[in-house]
């Protein structure tokens, strides 16, 4: 009998309601480039998150790059501590803005950087800690926050996969000097493509706003900044490029979808978390890692980490997933250990991979599969039954 089981990474993340909102918007023959809906979405997102300022941009990658450029502008170049389990745009934003990346291993319980490993790497050249809250887990600790504050080292939060996750009952993305979000199709909230830069710092906010729009002075939100035009009398006041920048703007259609999706974000996050807890409590802990820190989670996808170091077993496991049409990504976020990727090949000869055993376990034997709000509990049980029946023997 033909196998009809199928489990995609994402399903129905752009809803009929979203399409209807876009259709109604287009019927008005509106401006489609950045306009009033973009600004409204930024305000609503800031209110939901709990920050003063947000900047809607073309992608999470754009948010990463703007953030690191702002960090360089206000704090200068130096070292940035970051995890090897992250999306490559985090690493590229660090390198392409002239910083030196300093990598530390992760903790399997939250797929984020080990606290003590971060603290050991801090020195006089450290210009920031760029933490990734992977897969909806919190990566912060009280000790880390207090140490960074005491040493006056900026914390940058990548919250691209963790919309709504919390630490000490406060949303992630509100602890750092700057935080980044992605609204890619499969994430908690989607604008098809898109991202957000968030901060409570007025100067950094205005810098990011200008950077998004080619660095133009006229993009500023503050008259006190726009008044600088009088210092450049030889220039057209509408085309004064005050700082570096690119066109990283998003558009009105993405903003309309974002505003509509924000209405259901909290409810959808609750559904995802219920799904995740059912999934993780149904897995065989003898075969799979299940000791995750669930405090404050806002689950993005179901993580699977095999308790094996056998490539033969791993390959058989993947055949099982293919056979049952369970779509997966090996390596979890960004394809696993970024230090093993070709674009960082110049670092390989300097790396002792024994210092990155946890991220390597995820790289070679870790996966994620889809979790979405309308996923039935019956299907979750079926998936776990398939996984638990797998024979972990060579």
JOHU-V771242 format. One record per backbone hydrogen bond with DSSP energy under -0.5 kcal/mol. CO is the residue of the C=O (numbers start at 1). NH is the residue of the N-H. If there is no record, write none. Layout:
CO NH
CO NH
//
This chain:
2 4
7 327
13 15
15 19
16 20
17 21
18 22
19 23
20 24
21 25
22 26
23 27
25 28
26 29
32 252
32 253
35 38
35 39
36 40
37 41
38 42
39 43
40 44
41 45
42 46
43 47
44 48
45 49
46 50
46 51
53 199
55 197
56 250
57 195
59 63
60 64
61 65
62 66
63 67
64 68
65 69
66 70
67 71
68 72
69 73
70 74
71 75
72 76
78 100
79 127
79 128
80 102
81 130
82 104
84 86
84 338
87 90
87 91
88 92
89 93
90 94
91 95
92 96
93 97
94 99
95 98
99 101
100 80
101 103
102 82
104 84
105 114
107 110
107 111
107 112
109 293
112 107
114 118
115 119
116 120
117 121
118 121
118 122
119 122
123 126
125 79
128 81
128 130
129 131
129 156
130 83
131 133
131 158
132 134
133 136
134 137
135 300
136 298
141 145
142 146
143 147
144 148
145 149
146 150
147 151
148 152
148 153
149 152
152 154
154 129
154 156
155 177
155 178
156 131
156 158
157 159
157 180
158 133
159 162
162 165
165 172
167 170
170 167
171 174
177 200
178 157
179 198
180 159
181 196
183 191
184 187
191 193
192 185
194 60
194 183
195 57
196 181
197 55
198 179
199 53
200 202
201 205
202 206
203 207
204 208
205 209
206 210
207 211
208 212
209 213
210 213
210 215
210 216
211 214
211 246
212 248
212 249
213 216
215 242
215 243
216 219
217 220
222 225
222 226
223 227
225 228
226 229
227 230
228 231
229 232
232 235
236 239
237 240
239 241
240 217
240 242
246 214
246 248
248 58
251 255
252 256
253 257
254 258
255 259
256 260
257 261
258 262
259 263
260 263
261 264
261 265
262 265
264 268
265 269
266 270
267 271
268 272
269 273
270 274
271 275
272 276
273 277
274 278
275 279
276 280
277 281
278 282
279 282
279 283
283 285
284 287
284 288
287 307
290 292
292 294
294 297
296 166
300 371
301 303
302 369
304 306
304 367
305 289
306 308
309 311
310 314
311 315
312 316
313 317
314 318
315 319
316 320
317 321
318 322
319 323
320 324
321 326
322 325
325 7
325 327
327 370
329 332
329 368
331 336
332 335
333 336
336 86
336 338
337 340
338 341
341 344
342 345
344 347
344 348
345 348
345 349
347 350
347 351
348 351
351 353
352 355
353 356
354 357
356 360
357 361
358 362
359 363
360 364
361 365
362 331
362 366
365 306
366 331
367 304
368 329
369 302
372 375
376 380
377 381
378 382
379 383
380 384
381 385
382 386
383 387
384 388
385 389
387 390
390 392
391 393
//
